Amino acid sequence: MDYKGNQCSICGYNKCNDALEFHHLNPKEKEFNISDRNIKLDWPEIQKELDKGIIVCANCHREIHSKLNQ
């Protein structure tokens, strides 16, 4: 996730890349799951999707979906 800073955009966590997740800011604009390992797209198409969201750690991601963290 170097393209998006390689750390949580909320709390700055950066110790373990496996704990970082992608969060779409507007789910209605989502065209595909970034985590899908079978994506057969070129880099510009993937970048376009990455630009629709942020990288967050697993804890902050759960807080976003629980409406504890906006």
C-alpha positions as CSV (number, residue, x, y, z in Angstrom):
1,M,0.0,0.0,0.0
2,D,2.9,2.3,-0.6
3,Y,0.7,4.3,-3.0
4,K,-1.5,5.4,-0.1
5,G,1.2,6.0,2.5
6,N,1.7,2.6,4.0
7,Q,0.1,3.6,7.4
8,C,-3.3,4.3,8.9
9,S,-4.5,7.6,7.8
10,I,-6.4,8.1,11.1
11,C,-4.0,7.0,13.8
12,G,-0.7,6.5,11.9
13,Y,-0.3,2.8,12.8
14,N,2.4,1.3,10.5
15,K,3.9,-1.7,12.4
16,C,2.3,-4.6,10.4
17,N,1.1,-4.2,6.8
18,D,-1.3,-7.2,7.3
19,A,-3.3,-5.0,9.8
20,L,-3.8,-2.2,7.2
21,E,-7.1,-2.2,5.2
22,F,-8.6,-0.2,2.5
23,H,-11.8,1.8,3.2
24,H,-14.0,3.3,0.5
25,L,-15.1,6.8,1.5
26,N,-18.3,6.4,-0.5
27,P,-19.4,2.8,-0.9
28,K,-21.7,3.8,-3.8
29,E,-18.7,4.7,-5.9
30,K,-17.0,1.3,-5.3
31,E,-16.4,-0.6,-8.5
32,F,-14.5,-3.6,-7.1
33,N,-12.8,-4.8,-3.9
34,I,-9.2,-3.8,-3.7
35,S,-8.5,-6.9,-1.6
36,D,-9.7,-9.2,-4.4
37,R,-6.5,-11.2,-5.4
38,N,-8.0,-12.1,-8.8
39,I,-8.1,-8.5,-10.1
40,K,-7.0,-8.5,-13.7
41,L,-6.7,-4.7,-14.2
42,D,-3.8,-2.5,-15.1
43,W,-2.2,-0.1,-12.6
44,P,-4.1,3.1,-13.7
45,E,-7.5,1.4,-13.1
46,I,-6.4,0.2,-9.7
47,Q,-5.1,3.7,-8.8
48,K,-8.4,5.1,-9.8
49,E,-10.2,2.8,-7.3
50,L,-7.5,3.5,-4.6
51,D,-8.2,7.2,-5.0
52,K,-11.7,6.6,-3.7
53,G,-10.6,5.7,-0.3
54,I,-8.1,5.6,2.5
55,I,-5.8,3.1,4.3
56,V,-6.7,2.5,7.9
57,C,-5.6,0.0,10.5
58,A,-8.0,-2.8,11.4
59,N,-9.0,-1.1,14.7
60,C,-9.8,2.3,13.1
61,H,-11.7,0.5,10.2
62,R,-14.0,-1.3,12.7
63,E,-14.5,2.0,14.5
64,I,-15.5,3.7,11.2
65,H,-18.1,0.9,10.5
66,S,-19.4,1.1,14.1
67,K,-19.8,4.9,13.7
68,L,-17.3,5.5,16.5
69,N,-14.8,7.2,14.2
70,Q,-15.9,9.5,11.3
